Amino acid sequence: MTHDTFDRPDIEDDEHTRDDDTPPGGEVIPFPRETAVDPDAEIDHDQDDDTDGETDQDDDTEVRVPVDPPGRSRPTWSESVRGEQRRDVIPAWLRSREALREQSAWVLDHYKHVFAFHAVRTPVYAGTLALRSPLGAARLVGGALRWVSDADGRPVRAEAVRKADAAEYLKLAKHRDGKVRLRGTILAAAVLAAGVLLTALLLAGPTWALVVTLLGVVAGLGWAGAPEDRPVIGPAVVKAQAEKLSSGMVLRALGALGIAEINKAVAKGWGPRAFVAPITRDGPGWRADIDLPYGVTAVDIIERRDRLASGLRRPMGCVWPEPAYDQHAGRLVLWVGDQDMSQAKPAVWPLAASGSVSLFDPIPYATDQRGRVVLMSLMYANMLIGAMPGMGKTFALRIALLAAALDTTAELHVWELKGTGDLSPLEQVAHAYGSGADDDTIAGTMDSIRYVHTELERRAKVISGLPRDVCPENKVTPELAAKKRLRLHPLVLAVDECQELFTHEKFGKEADTKLTAIIKRGRALGIILLLATQRPDKDSLPTAISANVGIRFCLKVMGQTENDMILGTSSYKNGLRATTFTLKDRGIGYLVGAGPEASTGRSFYVDNPGAETVCTRARTARIAAGTLTGQAAGESADTDRTPVHDLLADILAVVEPTEAKVWNEIVVDRLAELRPDVYGPWATLDSQAKPAQLTTALKPFGVAVGQVWGTPVDGGKGANRRGITRDDITAAVTKRDGNRAAD
Ligand SMILES: Nc1ncnc2c1ncn2[C@@H]1O[C@H](COP(=O)(O)OP(=O)(O)OP(=O)(O)O)[C@@H](O)[C@H]1O
């Protein structure tokens, strides 16, 4: 069955809606009269046993109640027109700068190729034409003689001779003589003109004109001498195998899926009405918008993608059925590409050679089936990438990290727990970096996690201390991130193969608790968590983490559980099935949370040398901006792991609000307990240097230290010693945060 046309279903849609043989106005259901008159009366249940299925019109025990409301069965013009979806006035490829650029680049590239192809073969073409020119000359002379001698009329004259029809023959011979005379004259004139022109050129014309003419003559003769099946110039491109997508092909493929409802609908004539818009060219492929029969959903088709591809006689990687997210569940958008997505040349990452990034703006992350760039905004989000081994997780994580590296204000903590060094180019820009599945690397990862976790508290305090007009939404904004003293710059923590961390005997639980807190609270505070895993089960990826993540990229996985762990609960049911990707679909996955709708995309491909180049550029930019810190700046890993501390906040943390005044030495001991790596050395000083150390440290904050009354911790005699007043510390914090806000 083929259908080359489509009908708009909204026109005369009443017929369509009557596929189920329902009469207009709705079915009439008999109600027992007793029920209407006397609700307490006993209902005669025998009438339900009316086995012939027909309603007796004359039965005076029943009244008829229409099920559908009275009124027009067809929608009014206004109702049907208002319900219509408007098609783009200007095609999508003309509206998007990216798409326009892609289209123009393609046209330019195509003609560049055609030109280069023929230019390289010019000597071959010239030689072939020269070799064929004698044959061409012979054909030309033969053709001219046949024309002059009116060879075409010979069979007719021969027939007159055969019939011995003298009158007819004489008439034909006379006609031919006239023709031959005229044509002979024309040919002689043409030969003479050509001879004169050639002689004139030979004697008086410029050499180039003579050469061009001779070449032209030889080329022309060579062209005329070419055998019909072997033209001189071959095509520079081989036409794509892909056939134009027709409604017939689509319907045939849908009909072959083994869905009973479709088969029933096809038998009733469902078909051309299925297409809600003409099948159009959309990027490097065809798009069909289809209303499936009642009861069939787009998901029913998506889960049979392999069979659909077979029905369309296309490779799986060309066939991309999707739900129309803004429409009903039975609307299918089928995009059929000219080329298998996995075979297409990966697009070049727009930031590979130049450009910088602000993580507050969307970054180019992937390309969809149609070659359009898929953007992703990392700020205020976290990302989870999952796939079975070897499908492109690390590459996908690396793109996000390369973008973060190109934001000079972003602080990167990169931990790759596979140990292959796939993220090693980032070492030159990362504040903390480690590669390996060993305990030391995992301990290093934990240090970064603890640091980021501490940052949560600090950042939350800074933000809550800012005046409302400076921070109206209680979250980091580009303006606040730019204020260096607030230290609210983007903080990116990435863990590749994070299952190694979560399943670690010693650190697994702590990692779970701290990362859950980070994922829940970090978004507003400028903290971005990026996780990649090849084992998305509940032991390897805590559910609290998989449930709270914002952006999800799921490459090929084996089963529904992994699919839903990465993409979110019910994703499989809703048609997002990363199980349908093939092993060839490396780098291709479903991206959820990056835009209003889920999309299929292939992450940009930047290999290790390419990543080195990007990171070298990022490092230069960071040095210029003065933001190269931590390991990248040559600080040792130990120093690097030293948590950033806030002395005033730390004092407030160790001195209870009920303690108005505390001796310096007691404060120092408590601080050393809170942060041994920072304040530990202070606590080891002698009894005079210890309080003096705190006095010196507090001087830059303008906090004066005086004699305060107190008692030793071991319960000795009370005395006056150097100490702080808690209110002075609180006042200093208020003053400092106020100043920062005003910066
Ligand atoms: N976007 C992409 N486009 C094309 N090929 C890709 C893309 N991403 C990854 N690949 C290919 O897939 C291969 C595996 O990628 P990658 O190392 O990222 O996989 P992985 O899932 O991290 O593997 P493993 O689980 O072993 O760590 C790469 O060598 C690369 O050739």
The ligand as a Gaussian input file, in Angstrom:
#p B3LYP/6-31G(d) Opt

LIG

0 1
 N       31.541000      11.569000      21.141000
 C       32.184000      10.559000      20.580000
 N       32.198000      10.417000      19.251000
 C       32.836000       9.392000      18.667000
 N       33.494000       8.427000      19.342000
 C       33.518000       8.505000      20.662000
 C       32.872000       9.575000      21.348000
 N       33.062000       9.401000      22.665000
 C       33.796000       8.269000      22.795000
 N       34.070000       7.740000      21.599000
 C       34.850000       6.532000      21.344000
 O       34.571000       5.592000      22.360000
 C       35.770000       5.113000      22.926000
 C       35.549000       4.868000      24.418000
 O       35.350000       6.127000      25.028000
 P       35.614000       6.328000      26.611000
 O       36.996000       5.993000      26.947000
 O       35.119000       7.685000      26.955000
 O       34.629000       5.230000      27.136000
 P       34.299000       4.889000      28.626000
 O       32.832000       4.631000      28.670000
 O       34.825000       5.923000      29.547000
 O       35.099000       3.548000      28.773000
 P       35.476000       2.793000      30.113000
 O       34.212000       2.340000      30.718000
 O       36.358000       1.705000      29.646000
 O       36.161000       3.788000      30.950000
 C       36.803000       6.186000      22.630000
 O       38.067000       5.635000      22.427000
 C       36.317000       6.864000      21.404000
 O       36.950000       6.338000      20.269000

